[in-house]
Amino acid sequence: MTEILAEPQPLPLTPNLQDNQMEAPELLTRYRAGERDFTGADLRKCNLYRANLSGANFAGANLTDANLSRANLRKANLTEANLTDARLTAANLLEANLCNADLRGANLILVELGGAILTAANLSGASLWKAILNKADFMNANLSGADLCGADLVAARFVKADLSGVDLSSANAIGADFGGANLLGANLKGSNLWKANLKDTCLLGVTFPGTVRDCAGKLLT
């Protein structure tokens, strides 16, 4: 009897890593349908200009090079999200959670981050020109080389943050807490540091606006 050989099965194809990438229309459709959990979503280079995504969960999501300018992300969860080189110009991130988020090189010009949590976030080289950061928490965050020129830092918290080489010129830092922060080589020209806490802060090579006193009234320059 002639033996019938089984037809060889094709080898499984190597999975395409971009197969799971979500496009902007799908995301917005699902959000409008009531879905809010987009944990770990791959949203690289998505155009979400002016999108309403308030309260959405993007924990661990990949938003590299995404366009989120003027988007509404109020109270969104972006913990450990990758926002490298993302565009967030004038976006609403009030009270958002960006703990451990990667925002290296991100465009955050005119962004609203009042009351947001950015503890241990990486904002190295990010642009926050005239950003609204009042009462935001940057504890242990990396803001080295960032541009915060003209930013609103009223009552913001930068405890033990890396602010080396940062541009804080003309910033409003009334009541801000820089306790234990690294301000090596920072530019504070024209900034308002009234009642700011600079205790145990590294101020080597700092360009000061003039006479500066800490929150206890002690003369620092």
N, C-alpha and C positions, 0 to 999 in steps of 0.2 A: 504494500500500500504506500502510495506516495505521501510523504509527510508534508503537510501544509504549514509553511513557516508563517509565523505572525508578522504582520507588516510592522516595520520599525516605526516607533513613535518619534515625532520631532522633539528635539531638546527644547526645554522651556527657554523662552527668550529672556534676555537680561532686562529686568524691569527698567522702564524709563522713569527717572527720578522726577520728571516734570509732569508725569501723567496725573499726579494728585494736586497739581497747582490749580487753585481756584481763580476764576476770572471775576472781575468786578461785577458784571451783571448778575452772576449767580449769587455772589455774596449779598448784594443789595436785595435781590428777590427773596432770599431766605430770611434776611433781617426784617423785611416788610411783612413777611408771613409770621413773624413772632419769634424766630430763632435768635438766640443771643450767644450761644456757646460756640465759638470758633477757635477753641484751644488748639494750638499747634498748626493752624492753617497756613498753607503756603500761598502767600499773597505778594510774591516778589513782583515789583514793577507795576503793580495794579494802579489804575487811575481812579482814585476815590475822591477827586476834587469836589468839595462842598457836600460830601456824603454825610448823611445823618446816621451815626453809629453809636449814639450815646448809650452808655450802660452795657455795651457789648464786651464779651470776654475773648481777648486775643492773647491770653497767656501763652508764652512760648511760640507765638506765631512768627513767621518769617515775612517781614514787611520791608525787606531790603530794597532801597531805591523806589519805594512806593510814593505816589503823589497823594498826600493827605492834606494839601493846602486848603484852608478854610473849612475843613471837615469838623463835624460835631462829634467829639469823642469824650464828652463830659461824663465823668465817673466810669470810664471804660477801664477794664483790667488789661494792662499791657505788661504784666510782670514777666521778666525774662524774655520779652519779645525782641526780635532783631530788627532794629530800625536804622541800621547803618545807611548813611547817605539818603535817608528818606526826606521828603519835602513836606514840612508841616507849617508852612508860612501861614500865620494868622489862624491856626487851628484852635479849636476850643477843647482844652484838656483840663478844664477846671475839675479839681478833686479826683483826677485820674490816678491810677496806681501803676507806676513805671518802675517799681522796685527791681533792681538787677537788670534793667533793660539796656540794650546796646544801642546808643544813639551817636556813635562816632561819626563825625562829619555831617550830621543831620542839619537841615536848614529849619531853624526854629524862630526865624525872624517874626516879631510881633505875636508870637504864640501866647496863649493864655494858659498858664499853669498854676494859677492861684490855688493854694491848698492841696496841690498834687504831692504824691509820695514818689520820690526819686532816690531813695536810699540805695547806696551801692551801685547806682546806675553809672554807665560809662558815657560821658558827653564830651570826651576829648575831641578838641577841634571843632565842636559844634558852634553854630552861629545862633545866638540868642539876642540879637540886636533889638533893643526896646521891647524885650519880652516881659510879660506880666508874671512875676514869680512870687508875689506876696504870699507869705505863710507856707510856701512850698518847703518840703523837707528833702535836703540834699545830703544828709548825713552819710559819711564814708563814700560819697560819689566822686568820680574822676571828671573834673572839668578843666583839666590842664589844656592851656592854649585856646580855651573857648572865648568867644566874643560876646560879652554881656554889656556892651556899651549902651548907656541910656536905659538899662533894664530897671524894672521896679522890683526891688528885693526887700520891701518893707516886711519886717518880722520873719523873713525867710531863715531857714536853718541850714548852716553849712558846717556843722560840727564834724571835725576830723576829715573834711573833704580836701581833695587835691585841687587847688586853685592856682597852681604854679603857672606863671606866664599868662594868666587870664587878663582880659581887658575889661575893667570895671569902670572905665572913665565915664563920668556924668551919670553913673548909676545912683538910684535912690535906695540906700541901704539902711534907712532909719530902723533901729531896733533889730537889725539882722544879727544872727548868732554865728560868729566865725570861730568859736572856741576850739582850739587845737587844730585848726585848719592850716594847710600849707599854702601861703600866698607868695611864695618865692618869686620875685621878679614881676609881680602883678602891677598893673597900671590902675591906680585909683584916682587919677587926676580928675578934679571936678566932681567927684562923687560925694554923696552926703552920708556920713557915717555917724550921725548923731545917735547916741545911745546904743551903738552897735557893740557887741561883745567881741573883743579881740584877745581875750585871755588865752595864754599859751599858744598864740598863733605865730607861725613863722612869717616874719615880715622883712626878711633879707632882700635887699634890692628893690623894695617896693617904691613906686612913685606915688607919694601922698598928695592929697588935695590942698594941704596946708596944715594948720593946727588940728590935731585929732586927739580926742579923749575917749576912753572906753566908757562902758555903761556905768562905771562907778565914779566917773569924772577924772580919772587918772590921765595925766598928760602923756601921750604916746609919741608925738612929734613936736 
